[in-house]
């Protein structure tokens, strides 16, 4: 993209940020719909896990996101990977357990799990966008 004018490149970058914002907003809307449409606010328990997912990465891995995709001898990085995985499984387990206990219905479960999928797509999109060599997203 070296031959693309700077103003067009800035417009494309804002489009990427807008796409990420739309994905995150869509996930939030699906989470709220899981609760509001069925007049049952138990599915909001999975929001706790959504908040906990990035915490081990922030505390143990810091800004070194490349260490998450490689073999590491660092026990802190391995702990961060384990705790992140446990939180991600908990994001699926909480609505499943609520459905099994009879506290929520199939519709709320579907909305809650679709919210989780949208959030995962947003996270993966952010990682793919952030892998560029221009490093436009260092301020996010």
FENNOR-V272479 format. One record per residue. N is the residue number from 1. OMEGA is omega in whole degrees, -180 to 180 (none if undefined). Layout:
# FENNOR-V272479
n = {N/N}
omega = {OMEGA/OMEGA}
This chain:
# FENNOR-V272479
n = {1/2/3/4/5/6/7/8/9/10/11/12/13/14/15/16/17/18/19/20/21/22/23/24/25/26/27/28/29/30/31/32/33/34/35/36/37/38/39/40/41/42/43/44/45/46/47/48/49/50/51/52/53/54/55/56/57/58/59/60/61/62/63/64/65/66/67/68/69/70/71/72/73/74/75/76/77/78/79/80/81/82/83/84/85/86/87/88/89/90/91/92/93/94/95/96/97/98/99/100/101/102/103/104/105/106/107/108/109/110/111/112/113/114/115/116/117/118/119/120/121/122/123/124/125/126/127/128/129/130/131/132/133/134/135/136/137/138/139/140}
omega = {-178/-177/179/179/-175/-178/176/177/178/178/178/178/177/175/177/179/178/178/178/179/179/178/-179/178/177/177/178/179/178/178/179/178/177/-180/-171/-177/-176/176/-178/-173/177/180/178/176/-179/177/177/180/177/178/-177/-176/-177/-174/179/179/179/-176/-173/-176/-179/-178/-179/-178/180/-179/-179/-176/-178/174/-177/174/-179/-177/178/178/178/176/178/178/-180/-178/176/177/178/178/179/177/177/178/176/-175/-177/178/179/178/178/178/180/179/179/-179/177/180/-179/-179/179/177/-180/178/-178/179/176/174/178/180/179/177/178/177/178/180/179/176/178/179/179/179/-178/-180/-179/-177/-178/177/180/-170/179/-179/-180/none}
